[in-house]
Amino acid sequence: MPTLGIITCQILELEFAHLLATDPEVASVTVMRDHFSEGVIEAFEQKSGSKPHTILYAGEYELQSSDKFEVLVRVMELGLHSIIKKLRDTVVKAVFEMAPYVDAVFLGYGLCGNALEKPDELFALAGVPVFLPMETYNHVDDCVGLLIGGRENYYEEQCKTAGTFFMNSGFTRHWKDLIHKNICGDKDLAMSKRMMANYERSLILPTPVMGEDEMTANIQEFNDVYGLRSEVRHGSLEILEKNWNNAKAFVKYAKGPSALKAISMVH
């Protein structure tokens, strides 16, 4: 059976661990191990009861003998979206490095500030299909759009309260690192508070990978520091799961010449 590659950000580590641990079509999971992959490795082991294979770089990957899908995972550093060109260049490089060892690459990213717009052009020379998650007709905007149910829901909440900090599981786990990278950097706390002055609420997006109570506890300090209130809108893994299943189906049943073109539209 084919090997599918996954390249994603730490923010979605729990979602992909859940996806792989609960997918009966996946026989083997190999993770490229570094500091950024620790979360997905731990979460996969907790969910599945077994450790994934680990390697240091894509060239160490060895195909296992199986009649099911095999998956090679690379987890990228969070916060890359703070510099659009850096995110684009880093993801494109990662795809090209993984491509020789897999039959397709599934990206755990959205457009991310249009860093990954025109994926057909970005990945045209990858040599394998590259799947960027979509809702019905559009690429998802980012990891929030992926889990909130798409662009319409995202926009609805932004219209309710413009100063909304959207909190999926990854944001609640890694908010201190994100604030440091994207807002505070080398600046002091007072500066970061001024930069967060227009935010009013944290909108928690519970899904099957993390419930409301745990998410609320994770961001209590964040809310206290920046003076935000918490509100809840239930998220969903539906878009992620649909796109993952479509990518598997494409690779399984369409491994012909057309599969050598980077594919961005998956329905």
C-alpha positions in Angstrom: 0.0 0.0 0.0 1.1 3.6 -0.4 3.0 5.8 2.0 1.5 9.1 2.8 3.6 12.0 4.2 2.3 14.5 6.7 3.9 17.9 7.3 2.2 19.9 10.0 2.8 22.4 12.8 3.0 21.7 16.5 -0.3 23.5 16.8 -2.1 20.5 15.3 0.0 17.8 17.0 -2.9 16.4 19.0 -5.3 16.4 16.0 -2.9 14.4 13.9 -2.0 12.0 16.7 -5.7 11.3 17.1 -6.3 11.0 13.4 -3.5 8.4 12.9 -4.1 6.5 16.1 -7.8 5.9 15.3 -7.5 5.2 11.5 -7.9 1.5 10.9 -6.3 1.9 7.4 -3.0 3.0 8.9 -0.7 0.2 9.6 2.5 2.0 10.5 3.5 5.5 11.6 7.0 6.9 11.4 7.9 10.3 12.9 10.9 12.4 12.1 12.1 13.0 15.7 13.2 16.3 17.0 12.1 18.9 19.6 9.1 19.8 17.6 7.7 16.3 17.3 7.7 15.4 21.0 4.1 16.3 21.4 2.8 14.2 18.5 4.9 11.2 19.5 3.6 11.3 23.1 0.0 11.9 22.1 0.1 9.1 19.5 1.5 6.7 22.1 -1.2 7.6 24.6 -4.0 7.2 22.1 -2.8 4.1 20.4 -1.0 2.3 23.2 2.1 1.9 21.0 5.1 4.0 20.0 5.5 5.2 16.5 8.7 4.4 14.6 11.2 7.4 14.8 13.9 8.5 12.5 16.1 11.6 12.3 15.6 12.6 8.7 13.5 11.4 5.7 16.3 9.5 4.1 16.2 7.0 7.0 12.7 6.0 6.2 12.2 2.3 5.4 9.0 1.0 3.9 7.3 -1.6 6.0 5.6 -4.6 4.5 1.9 -4.0 4.8 -1.4 -4.1 3.0 -2.5 -0.9 4.7 -1.3 2.7 4.5 2.0 3.8 6.0 2.6 7.3 7.2 5.7 9.4 7.5 5.2 12.5 9.7 7.3 15.7 10.1 6.3 18.3 12.7 7.4 21.9 12.0 8.2 24.6 14.5 5.2 26.7 15.6 5.1 30.4 15.0 6.5 30.3 11.4 3.4 32.2 10.2 4.8 35.4 11.9 7.0 35.8 8.8 5.1 34.7 5.7 8.1 34.1 3.5 9.7 32.0 6.2 6.7 29.8 6.5 6.4 29.4 2.8 10.0 28.6 2.2 10.2 26.2 5.1 7.1 24.2 4.2 8.1 24.0 0.5 11.6 22.8 1.4 10.1 20.2 3.8 7.8 18.9 1.0 10.6 18.6 -1.4 12.8 16.7 1.1 10.0 14.3 1.9 8.6 13.7 -1.6 11.2 11.1 -2.8 10.1 8.7 0.0 6.3 9.0 -0.1 3.4 8.7 -2.7 1.8 12.0 -1.6 2.1 14.7 1.0 -0.8 15.9 3.2 -0.2 19.4 4.7 -1.5 20.2 8.1 -1.7 23.9 7.2 -4.2 26.3 5.7 -3.4 29.3 3.5 -1.8 30.9 6.6 -1.9 34.5 5.6 -1.6 33.4 2.0 1.8 32.0 2.6 0.6 28.8 0.8 -1.7 30.4 -1.8 -1.3 28.9 -5.3 -0.1 25.5 -4.1 -0.2 24.1 -7.6 2.6 26.5 -8.4 4.5 26.1 -5.2 4.6 22.3 -5.4 4.5 21.8 -9.1 8.0 20.1 -9.1 7.5 18.0 -6.0 6.9 14.9 -8.1 4.0 13.7 -5.9 0.5 15.1 -5.1 0.5 17.7 -2.4 -2.8 18.1 -0.5 -3.8 21.3 1.2 -7.0 21.0 3.3 -10.2 22.5 1.8 -13.7 23.2 3.0 -16.3 22.9 0.2 -14.7 25.2 -2.4 -12.0 27.1 -0.6 -8.7 26.2 1.0 -9.0 26.6 4.8 -7.6 29.8 6.0 -5.4 28.4 8.8 -5.5 25.9 11.7 -8.4 27.8 13.3 -10.4 27.7 10.1 -9.7 24.0 9.9 -11.2 23.3 13.3 -13.9 25.9 13.6 -15.8 24.5 10.6 -14.6 26.7 7.8 -14.4 30.3 6.7 -18.1 31.2 7.4 -17.9 30.2 11.0 -14.5 31.9 11.4 -15.9 35.2 10.0 -19.0 35.0 12.1 -17.0 34.9 15.3 -14.7 37.7 14.1 -17.8 39.8 13.5 -19.1 39.1 16.9 -16.0 40.3 18.6 -13.1 41.7 16.5 -10.7 41.3 19.4 -10.9 37.5 19.6 -7.9 35.2 20.3 -9.0 31.9 18.9 -7.9 28.9 21.0 -7.6 25.4 19.6 -5.9 22.7 21.5 -2.4 23.6 20.2 -2.8 27.3 21.1 -3.8 26.4 24.7 -0.7 24.1 25.0 1.8 26.4 23.4 0.5 30.0 24.0 3.6 31.1 25.9 5.9 30.2 23.1 3.6 31.8 20.5 3.3 35.0 22.4 7.1 35.1 22.7 7.6 34.5 19.0 4.8 36.5 17.5 3.9 39.3 19.9 6.5 39.8 22.6 9.8 38.6 21.2 12.5 40.4 23.1 10.1 43.0 24.3 8.9 43.2 27.9 5.6 42.2 29.3 4.3 45.7 29.4 4.9 46.0 25.6 3.2 42.7 24.9 0.2 43.9 26.9 0.0 47.1 24.8 0.1 45.0 21.7 -2.7 42.8 23.0 -4.8 45.8 24.2 -7.5 45.4 21.5 -8.2 41.8 22.4 -11.3 41.1 24.5 -11.8 37.4 24.6 -10.3 34.0 24.2 -12.6 31.8 22.2 -12.1 28.1 23.1 -12.7 25.5 20.4 -13.1 22.1 22.1 -12.9 19.0 19.9 -12.5 15.3 20.6 -8.8 15.8 21.3 -9.3 18.2 24.1 -12.3 19.2 26.1 -13.5 22.6 27.4 -12.4 22.1 31.0 -8.8 21.3 30.1 -8.6 24.1 27.6 -10.0 26.6 30.1 -7.4 25.5 32.7 -4.6 25.8 30.1 -5.3 29.4 29.3 -6.3 30.7 32.7 -2.9 32.4 33.1 -3.2 33.8 29.6 -6.5 35.4 30.3 -5.3 36.7 33.7 -2.2 38.3 32.2 -4.0 40.0 29.2 -7.4 40.7 30.9 -9.5 38.5 28.6 -12.7 36.6 29.2 -13.3 33.1 27.9 -16.1 32.0 25.6 -16.7 28.7 24.0 -17.6 27.5 20.5 -17.4 23.8 19.8 -14.9 22.9 17.1 -14.9 19.8 14.9 -12.4 17.4 13.2 -14.8 16.9 10.3 -12.9 19.0 7.7 -9.5 17.4 8.7 -10.9 13.9 8.6 -12.7 14.4 5.3 -9.6 15.8 3.6 -7.4 13.0 5.0 -9.8 10.4 3.7 -9.9 12.0 0.3 -6.1 12.1 0.1 -5.9 8.4 0.9 -8.6 7.6 -1.7 -6.8 9.6 -4.3 -3.5 7.9 -3.7 -5.0 4.5 -3.5 -7.1 4.7 -6.6 -5.5 7.3 -8.9 -1.8 6.4 -8.9 -1.4 7.3 -12.6 0.4 10.0 -14.6 -2.0 12.6 -13.2 -0.8 11.9 -9.7 2.6 13.3 -10.6 1.1 16.8 -10.5 0.7 18.6 -7.2 -3.0 18.5 -6.3 -4.5 21.3 -4.3 -8.2 20.7 -4.6 -9.7 17.8 -2.6 -13.4 17.4 -2.2 
